[in-house]
Amino acid sequence: METNELSKIKEAFYMVDKSRSRSVDGSGLGLALCDQIVKIHHGTIRFESVLG
C-alpha cells in the first residue's frame, strides 16, 4: 500500500483496493469502526506499510 493511502484507510467507506467491493462482502467500514472503538478506550491504532 502506498504511503499516501495510509492516512485515508480509517475513513468510512474508503477502500484501497476497489476490486474488493460489496460483491465480496466489503463495505469499507471495518477500520473506521475499529478506530472509533479504540478511541473510546483511549487507545491508538498505528499502521505501517512497505510497497511491494
Rosetta blueprint (number, residue, H / E / L):
1 M L
2 E L
3 T H
4 N H
5 E H
6 L H
7 S L
8 K L
9 I L
10 K L
11 E L
12 A L
13 F L
14 Y L
15 M L
16 V L
17 D L
18 K L
19 S L
20 R L
21 S L
22 R H
23 S H
24 V H
25 D L
26 G L
27 S L
28 G L
29 L L
30 G H
31 L H
32 A H
33 L H
34 C H
35 D H
36 Q H
37 I H
38 V H
39 K H
40 I H
41 H L
42 H L
43 G L
44 T L
45 I L
46 R L
47 F L
48 E L
49 S L
50 V L
51 L L
52 G L
